[in-house]
Amino acid sequence: MDEHDQEPEKVLDVPIEHGARTMESTVQSVGMKDKFLYFDVRGRGEAIRQLMVLGGHSFEDVRISMEEWPGFKDQMPLGQVPVLEVNGTKIGQSVAILRYLGHQLRRAGSTPLECARLDMIGEVVQEFTNTEGAGKLPAVLLGFIKANKEEFYKTKIVPDVDKYAPIIERFLLENGNNGLFSGDRETWVDIFAAETFSKLTDYASHDALDAYPRIQALITRIHNIPAIKEHIAKRKPTPA
Ligand SMILES: N[C@@H](CCC(=O)N[C@@H](CS)C(=O)NCC(=O)O)C(=O)O
């Protein structure tokens, strides 16, 4: 038996050492607030805002108008927003931002395996936001896509909901009956899914989730967390 035949070292699923885990991040402790750049809509930005609110993480909420956007676009790492700027480093891609903040604010899984399962679910939610139906709802609401909203809902959005919502329901059921995807503490994925699916009932059709009680319960749970409840109550209505 040579060295190649040796048993591979077992990889244990041990608790993760998180980074800055207090309400005040390391960056804020040296006096610089994180800057969050997005348009003045919920879109791909609101779950990130809610996660920071939940974690007590104060941030500069930069809302860019369409007129201002050309002046910002070239400054963004991918020419798009959302972007989180941390101590001069700009992070793009909404899921990367959510995952980073999830770890910083202790709103991620507590072992690598739990994190991987949450990442999987987060990627499914993100896939839903990239669909040709549900994913294009903001473009329809903002008038970038000319379509009859009711018709678009029935023919384009409902098939996407029928495909993705049962998967999400199953992931919620796998964690038992506490209404969360993992463990007993809300994570970035709970916030992300609740925000993504609540936009359907808020903007597309109030009965969009009638067949999905677990998603509805998740939304209710997240929206009743005092910090998020207050944030939503104060949030100005936006068209998407
Ligand atoms: N995959 C990216 C997509 C980002 C994206 O599509 N951003 C849009 C707004 S939701 C944008 O910046 N549009 C302006 C542009 O592309 O010029 C993410 O999830 O962050």
The ligand as an SDF file (V2000), in Angstrom:
LIG
                    3D

 20 19  0  0  0  0  0  0  0  0999 V2000
  -27.2530   38.9510  -11.4150 N   0  0  0  0  0  0  0  0  0  0  0  0
  -27.2860   40.3240  -10.9530 C   0  0  0  0  0  0  0  0  0  0  0  0
  -28.2720   41.0880  -11.8190 C   0  0  0  0  0  0  0  0  0  0  0  0
  -28.1750   42.5620  -11.5610 C   0  0  0  0  0  0  0  0  0  0  0  0
  -29.1260   43.3440  -12.4260 C   0  0  0  0  0  0  0  0  0  0  0  0
  -29.7840   42.8170  -13.3410 O   0  0  0  0  0  0  0  0  0  0  0  0
  -29.2190   44.6470  -12.1250 N   0  0  0  0  0  0  0  0  0  0  0  0
  -30.0860   45.5310  -12.8650 C   0  0  0  0  0  0  0  0  0  0  0  0
  -31.1500   46.0990  -11.9280 C   0  0  0  0  0  0  0  0  0  0  0  0
  -32.1110   44.8300  -11.1400 S   0  0  0  0  0  0  0  0  0  0  0  0
  -29.2710   46.7070  -13.3960 C   0  0  0  0  0  0  0  0  0  0  0  0
  -28.3040   47.1180  -12.7840 O   0  0  0  0  0  0  0  0  0  0  0  0
  -29.7080   47.2730  -14.5170 N   0  0  0  0  0  0  0  0  0  0  0  0
  -29.1000   48.4270  -15.0970 C   0  0  0  0  0  0  0  0  0  0  0  0
  -28.1290   48.1060  -16.1880 C   0  0  0  0  0  0  0  0  0  0  0  0
  -27.8770   46.9130  -16.4740 O   0  0  0  0  0  0  0  0  0  0  0  0
  -27.6260   49.0670  -16.7860 O   0  0  0  0  0  0  0  0  0  0  0  0
  -27.6920   40.3530   -9.4790 C   0  0  0  0  0  0  0  0  0  0  0  0
  -28.3730   39.4320   -9.0250 O   0  0  0  0  0  0  0  0  0  0  0  0
  -27.2870   41.2850   -8.7890 O   0  0  0  0  0  0  0  0  0  0  0  0
  1  2  1  0
  2  3  1  0
  2 18  1  0
  3  4  1  0
  4  5  1  0
  5  6  2  0
  5  7  1  0
  7  8  1  0
  8  9  1  0
  8 11  1  0
  9 10  1  0
 11 12  2  0
 11 13  1  0
 13 14  1  0
 14 15  1  0
 15 16  2  0
 15 17  1  0
 18 19  2  0
 18 20  1  0
M  END
$$$$
